[in-house]
Amino acid sequence: MIISTLDRVPDREVIAIIGPVRGSTVRSRHMGKDILALFKGAVGGEIHEYTKLLAEAREQAMDRMTAEAHACGADAVLGMRFATSEIARNAAEILVYGTAVRLAASTSGP
């Protein structure tokens, strides 16, 4: 499955637009990690616990979007974007979305 932020794939023609696909997850912070983050926030620098939490959430959302595109018969998702929103005081949604398409076979040689 090709996932691209571009609206096209070089040397490949879009032969069918299937439609929008998306994947999301809602994550909340862990109290123990919040305490560590407070200590790190006091001295400055990257808060690795939150960086890891967001990276895992993005991957899960992308996996869900890819599964939806695959189920629709797509072989690519174009125009992929991320969005995030606060759902509750300690919870945020990570959303990834794009357009599922079918591509013509590659015309480039080996």
TILOBA-653253 format. One record per residue: residue number from 0; x, y, z of N, C-alpha, C in turn. Coordinates in Angstrom, 2 decimals. Example, Ala and Ser with C-alpha at 12.3 -4.5 7.8 and 13.67 -1.06 7.14 Angstrom:
! TILOBA-653253
+-----+---------+---------+---------+---------+---------+---------+---------+---------+---------+
| pos |     n.X |     n.Y |     n.Z |    ca.X |    ca.Y |    ca.Z |     c.X |     c.Y |     c.Z |
+-----+---------+---------+---------+---------+---------+---------+---------+---------+---------+
|   0 |   13.19 |   -5.69 |    7.80 |   12.30 |   -4.50 |    7.80 |   13.20 |   -3.30 |    7.80 |
|   1 |   12.85 |   -2.25 |    7.08 |   13.67 |   -1.06 |    7.14 |   12.90 |    0.03 |    7.87 |
+-----+---------+---------+---------+---------+---------+---------+---------+---------+---------+
***
This chain:
! TILOBA-653253
+-----+---------+---------+---------+---------+---------+---------+---------+---------+---------+
| pos |     n.X |     n.Y |     n.Z |    ca.X |    ca.Y |    ca.Z |     c.X |     c.Y |     c.Z |
+-----+---------+---------+---------+---------+---------+---------+---------+---------+---------+
|   0 |    0.86 |   -1.18 |    0.00 |    0.00 |    0.00 |    0.00 |    0.90 |    1.23 |    0.00 |
|   1 |    0.67 |    2.12 |   -0.94 |    1.40 |    3.38 |   -1.00 |    0.62 |    4.42 |   -0.20 |
|   2 |    1.30 |    5.07 |    0.73 |    0.71 |    6.15 |    1.51 |    1.53 |    7.39 |    1.20 |
|   3 |    0.87 |    8.46 |    0.74 |    1.61 |    9.65 |    0.34 |    0.87 |   10.92 |    0.74 |
|   4 |    1.65 |   11.92 |    1.12 |    1.07 |   13.24 |    1.37 |    0.84 |   13.99 |    0.06 |
|   5 |    1.40 |   13.49 |   -1.02 |    1.20 |   14.11 |   -2.34 |   -0.16 |   13.71 |   -2.89 |
|   6 |   -0.61 |   14.43 |   -3.91 |   -1.90 |   14.09 |   -4.52 |   -1.74 |   13.19 |   -5.74 |
|   7 |   -0.51 |   12.73 |   -5.96 |   -0.26 |   11.80 |   -7.06 |    0.98 |   10.99 |   -6.74 |
|   8 |    1.18 |    9.91 |   -7.49 |    2.38 |    9.09 |   -7.37 |    3.13 |    9.22 |   -8.68 |
|   9 |    4.38 |    9.65 |   -8.67 |    5.13 |    9.80 |   -9.92 |    5.10 |    8.52 |  -10.75 |
|  10 |    4.88 |    8.68 |  -12.04 |    4.85 |    7.57 |  -13.00 |    3.71 |    6.59 |  -12.80 |
|  11 |    2.69 |    6.97 |  -12.03 |    1.53 |    6.11 |  -11.84 |    0.28 |    6.95 |  -12.05 |
|  12 |   -0.64 |    6.43 |  -12.84 |   -1.90 |    7.13 |  -13.10 |   -2.98 |    6.63 |  -12.14 |
|  13 |   -3.76 |    7.56 |  -11.61 |   -4.91 |    7.19 |  -10.78 |   -6.01 |    6.73 |  -11.72 |
|  14 |   -6.43 |    5.47 |  -11.59 |   -7.47 |    4.94 |  -12.48 |   -8.84 |    4.90 |  -11.81 |
|  15 |   -8.85 |    5.00 |  -10.48 |  -10.14 |    5.03 |   -9.77 |   -9.96 |    5.74 |   -8.43 |
|  16 |  -10.88 |    6.65 |   -8.16 |  -10.92 |    7.29 |   -6.85 |  -11.99 |    6.56 |   -6.04 |
|  17 |  -11.56 |    5.95 |   -4.97 |  -12.49 |    5.18 |   -4.15 |  -13.20 |    6.09 |   -3.15 |
|  18 |  -12.44 |    7.01 |   -2.56 |  -13.05 |    7.96 |   -1.64 |  -12.24 |    8.14 |   -0.37 |
|  19 |  -12.76 |    8.94 |    0.52 |  -12.03 |    9.22 |    1.75 |  -11.93 |    8.00 |    2.66 |
|  20 |  -10.77 |    7.88 |    3.29 |  -10.54 |    6.85 |    4.31 |   -9.92 |    7.54 |    5.51 |
|  21 |  -10.12 |    6.93 |    6.68 |   -9.61 |    7.56 |    7.89 |   -9.29 |    6.50 |    8.93 |
|  22 |   -8.50 |    6.91 |    9.87 |   -8.20 |    6.08 |   11.02 |   -7.98 |    7.01 |   12.20 |
|  23 |   -8.42 |    6.60 |   13.36 |   -8.24 |    7.46 |   14.53 |   -8.05 |    6.63 |   15.78 |
|  24 |   -7.56 |    7.29 |   16.79 |   -7.44 |    6.70 |   18.11 |   -7.55 |    7.83 |   19.12 |
|  25 |   -8.08 |    7.53 |   20.28 |   -8.14 |    8.49 |   21.37 |   -7.27 |    7.95 |   22.48 |
|  26 |   -6.35 |    8.76 |   22.93 |   -5.42 |    8.35 |   23.97 |   -5.50 |    9.29 |   25.16 |
|  27 |   -5.30 |    8.74 |   26.33 |   -5.23 |    9.57 |   27.53 |   -3.84 |    9.40 |   28.14 |
|  28 |   -3.47 |   10.39 |   28.92 |   -2.18 |   10.34 |   29.57 |   -2.24 |    9.40 |   30.77 |
|  29 |   -1.12 |    8.86 |   31.11 |   -0.98 |    7.96 |   32.25 |   -0.48 |    8.76 |   33.44 |
|  30 |   -1.11 |    8.59 |   34.59 |   -0.78 |    9.38 |   35.78 |    0.71 |    9.29 |   36.13 |
|  31 |    1.27 |    8.10 |   36.10 |    2.70 |    7.94 |   36.42 |    3.57 |    8.70 |   35.44 |
|  32 |    3.21 |    8.66 |   34.16 |    3.99 |    9.39 |   33.15 |    3.81 |   10.90 |   33.32 |
|  33 |    2.63 |   11.31 |   33.77 |    2.40 |   12.74 |   34.02 |    3.32 |   13.26 |   35.11 |
|  34 |    3.55 |   12.47 |   36.14 |    4.43 |   12.89 |   37.23 |    5.85 |   13.05 |   36.70 |
|  35 |    6.32 |   12.08 |   35.91 |    7.65 |   12.21 |   35.30 |    7.72 |   13.43 |   34.40 |
|  36 |    6.66 |   13.67 |   33.63 |    6.63 |   14.82 |   32.72 |    6.69 |   16.14 |   33.49 |
|  37 |    6.03 |   16.20 |   34.64 |    6.08 |   17.41 |   35.45 |    7.51 |   17.72 |   35.90 |
|  38 |    8.23 |   16.68 |   36.31 |    9.62 |   16.89 |   36.72 |   10.47 |   17.36 |   35.54 |
|  39 |   10.28 |   16.73 |   34.39 |   11.04 |   17.12 |   33.21 |   10.66 |   18.52 |   32.74 |
|  40 |    9.36 |   18.84 |   32.86 |    8.90 |   20.17 |   32.46 |    9.52 |   21.27 |   33.30 |
|  41 |    9.84 |   20.95 |   34.53 |   10.43 |   21.96 |   35.42 |   11.84 |   22.32 |   34.99 |
|  42 |   12.56 |   21.37 |   34.40 |   13.94 |   21.64 |   33.98 |   14.06 |   21.89 |   32.48 |
|  43 |   13.01 |   21.66 |   31.74 |   13.02 |   21.89 |   30.30 |   13.48 |   20.67 |   29.52 |
|  44 |   13.27 |   20.72 |   28.22 |   13.69 |   19.63 |   27.34 |   12.51 |   18.80 |   26.87 |
|  45 |   12.83 |   17.84 |   26.05 |   11.81 |   16.96 |   25.48 |   11.23 |   16.05 |   26.55 |
|  46 |    9.93 |   15.84 |   26.48 |    9.25 |   14.93 |   27.39 |    9.04 |   13.63 |   26.63 |
|  47 |    9.98 |   12.71 |   26.80 |   10.02 |   11.48 |   26.01 |    8.77 |   10.63 |   26.18 |
|  48 |    8.16 |   10.64 |   27.35 |    6.96 |    9.84 |   27.58 |    5.82 |   10.28 |   26.66 |
|  49 |    5.67 |   11.59 |   26.48 |    4.62 |   12.10 |   25.60 |    4.98 |   11.89 |   24.14 |
|  50 |    6.26 |   12.04 |   23.80 |    6.70 |   11.79 |   22.43 |    6.37 |   10.36 |   22.02 |
|  51 |    6.66 |    9.41 |   22.91 |    6.37 |    8.00 |   22.63 |    4.87 |    7.76 |   22.52 |
|  52 |    4.08 |    8.36 |   23.41 |    2.63 |    8.21 |   23.38 |    2.07 |    8.70 |   22.03 |
|  53 |    2.52 |    9.86 |   21.58 |    2.02 |   10.40 |   20.31 |    2.47 |    9.57 |   19.11 |
|  54 |    3.71 |    9.09 |   19.13 |    4.20 |    8.25 |   18.04 |    3.38 |    6.97 |   17.93 |
|  55 |    3.09 |    6.34 |   19.07 |    2.28 |    5.12 |   19.06 |    0.86 |    5.40 |   18.57 |
|  56 |    0.29 |    6.53 |   18.97 |   -1.06 |    6.89 |   18.54 |   -1.10 |    7.15 |   17.02 |
|  57 |   -0.09 |    7.84 |   16.50 |   -0.05 |    8.08 |   15.04 |    0.03 |    6.77 |   14.27 |
|  58 |    0.89 |    5.85 |   14.74 |    1.03 |    4.56 |   14.07 |   -0.27 |    3.77 |   14.09 |
|  59 |   -0.96 |    3.76 |   15.23 |   -2.23 |    3.04 |   15.31 |   -3.26 |    3.65 |   14.38 |
|  60 |   -3.35 |    4.97 |   14.34 |   -4.30 |    5.64 |   13.45 |   -3.97 |    5.34 |   11.99 |
|  61 |   -2.68 |    5.35 |   11.63 |   -2.29 |    5.03 |   10.24 |   -2.62 |    3.58 |    9.90 |
|  62 |   -2.39 |    2.67 |   10.83 |   -2.72 |    1.26 |   10.60 |   -4.22 |    1.11 |   10.33 |
|  63 |   -5.04 |    1.83 |   11.08 |   -6.49 |    1.75 |   10.89 |   -6.91 |    2.34 |    9.55 |
|  64 |   -6.30 |    3.45 |    9.15 |   -6.61 |    4.04 |    7.85 |   -6.19 |    3.10 |    6.72 |
|  65 |   -5.02 |    2.52 |    6.84 |   -4.52 |    1.59 |    5.82 |   -5.43 |    0.37 |    5.71 |
|  66 |   -5.89 |   -0.15 |    6.84 |   -6.80 |   -1.30 |    6.82 |   -8.11 |   -0.94 |    6.13 |
|  67 |   -8.63 |    0.26 |    6.38 |   -9.87 |    0.69 |    5.73 |   -9.66 |    0.81 |    4.22 |
|  68 |   -8.53 |    1.38 |    3.81 |   -8.24 |    1.52 |    2.38 |   -8.10 |    0.15 |    1.72 |
|  69 |   -7.40 |   -0.75 |    2.38 |   -7.23 |   -2.10 |    1.85 |   -8.58 |   -2.80 |    1.70 |
|  70 |   -9.45 |   -2.65 |    2.68 |  -10.78 |   -3.28 |    2.64 |  -11.62 |   -2.73 |    1.48 |
|  71 |  -11.35 |   -1.51 |    1.06 |  -12.09 |   -0.88 |   -0.05 |  -11.49 |   -1.24 |   -1.41 |
|  72 |  -10.39 |   -1.99 |   -1.41 |   -9.75 |   -2.37 |   -2.67 |   -8.75 |   -1.36 |   -3.20 |
|  73 |   -8.32 |   -0.44 |   -2.37 |   -7.35 |    0.57 |   -2.79 |   -5.95 |   -0.01 |   -2.79 |
|  74 |   -5.07 |    0.58 |   -3.59 |   -3.66 |    0.24 |   -3.49 |   -2.81 |    1.45 |   -3.12 |
|  75 |   -3.48 |    2.58 |   -2.85 |   -2.77 |    3.78 |   -2.39 |   -3.74 |    4.70 |   -1.65 |
|  76 |   -3.17 |    5.51 |   -0.77 |   -3.89 |    6.59 |   -0.12 |   -3.10 |    7.86 |   -0.41 |
|  77 |   -3.74 |    8.81 |   -1.06 |   -3.08 |   10.06 |   -1.44 |   -3.60 |   11.21 |   -0.60 |
|  78 |   -2.80 |   12.26 |   -0.50 |   -3.20 |   13.45 |    0.25 |   -3.35 |   13.18 |    1.74 |
|  79 |   -2.55 |   12.26 |    2.28 |   -2.65 |   11.89 |    3.69 |   -2.32 |   13.07 |    4.59 |
|  80 |   -3.13 |   13.25 |    5.62 |   -2.94 |   14.33 |    6.58 |   -3.24 |   13.82 |    7.99 |
|  81 |   -2.64 |   14.49 |    8.98 |   -2.92 |   14.23 |   10.39 |   -3.68 |   15.40 |   10.96 |
|  82 |   -4.53 |   15.11 |   11.92 |   -5.21 |   16.15 |   12.70 |   -5.31 |   15.64 |   14.13 |
|  83 |   -5.41 |   16.56 |   15.04 |   -5.56 |   16.18 |   16.44 |   -6.54 |   17.13 |   17.12 |
|  84 |   -7.21 |   16.62 |   18.11 |   -8.14 |   17.46 |   18.87 |   -8.23 |   16.93 |   20.29 |
|  85 |   -8.49 |   17.84 |   21.19 |   -8.67 |   17.46 |   22.59 |  -10.11 |   16.97 |   22.77 |
|  86 |  -10.27 |   15.79 |   23.31 |  -11.59 |   15.20 |   23.53 |  -12.08 |   15.51 |   24.94 |
|  87 |  -11.19 |   15.39 |   25.89 |  -11.48 |   15.67 |   27.30 |  -10.21 |   16.25 |   27.91 |
|  88 |  -10.26 |   16.57 |   29.17 |   -9.12 |   17.23 |   29.81 |   -7.82 |   16.44 |   29.65 |
|  89 |   -7.89 |   15.13 |   29.74 |   -6.69 |   14.31 |   29.65 |   -6.71 |   13.33 |   28.47 |
|  90 |   -7.48 |   13.64 |   27.44 |   -7.56 |   12.73 |   26.30 |   -7.54 |   13.51 |   24.99 |
|  91 |   -6.85 |   12.96 |   24.01 |   -6.76 |   13.60 |   22.70 |   -6.99 |   12.56 |   21.61 |
|  92 |   -7.58 |   13.01 |   20.51 |   -7.77 |   12.16 |   19.34 |   -6.69 |   12.48 |   18.33 |
|  93 |   -6.12 |   11.42 |   17.76 |   -5.23 |   11.54 |   16.61 |   -6.00 |   10.97 |   15.44 |
|  94 |   -6.16 |   11.77 |   14.40 |   -6.90 |   11.37 |   13.19 |   -5.96 |   11.46 |   12.00 |
|  95 |   -5.99 |   10.45 |   11.16 |   -5.25 |   10.48 |    9.90 |   -6.26 |   10.19 |    8.80 |
|  96 |   -6.16 |   10.91 |    7.69 |   -7.13 |   10.73 |    6.62 |   -6.48 |   11.00 |    5.27 |
|  97 |   -7.11 |   10.51 |    4.24 |   -6.63 |   10.70 |    2.88 |   -7.66 |   10.16 |    1.91 |
|  98 |   -7.27 |   10.12 |    0.64 |   -8.14 |    9.63 |   -0.42 |   -7.63 |    8.28 |   -0.91 |
|  99 |   -8.47 |    7.26 |   -0.80 |   -8.12 |    5.93 |   -1.29 |   -8.30 |    5.90 |   -2.80 |
| 100 |   -7.30 |    5.34 |   -3.49 |   -7.33 |    5.27 |   -4.95 |   -6.79 |    3.93 |   -5.42 |
| 101 |   -7.09 |    3.63 |   -6.69 |   -6.44 |    2.52 |   -7.39 |   -5.54 |    3.14 |   -8.44 |
| 102 |   -4.36 |    2.58 |   -8.58 |   -3.37 |    3.09 |   -9.52 |   -3.18 |    2.14 |  -10.69 |
| 103 |   -2.82 |    2.70 |  -11.83 |   -2.44 |    1.87 |  -12.97 |   -1.11 |    1.20 |  -12.66 |
| 104 |   -0.84 |    0.13 |  -13.35 |    0.43 |   -0.57 |  -13.15 |    1.59 |    0.35 |  -13.49 |
| 105 |    2.70 |    0.13 |  -12.83 |    3.90 |    0.94 |  -13.05 |    4.40 |    0.76 |  -14.48 |
| 106 |    4.79 |    1.88 |  -15.08 |    5.30 |    1.82 |  -16.46 |    6.82 |    1.90 |  -16.51 |
| 107 |    7.46 |    2.11 |  -15.36 |    8.91 |    2.22 |  -15.34 |    9.53 |    0.83 |  -15.30 |
| 108 |   10.66 |    0.69 |  -15.92 |   11.36 |   -0.59 |  -15.96 |   12.23 |   -0.80 |  -14.76 |
| 109 |   12.91 |   -1.97 |  -14.73 |   13.76 |   -2.31 |  -13.57 |   14.96 |   -1.41 |  -13.43 |
+-----+---------+---------+---------+---------+---------+---------+---------+---------+---------+
***
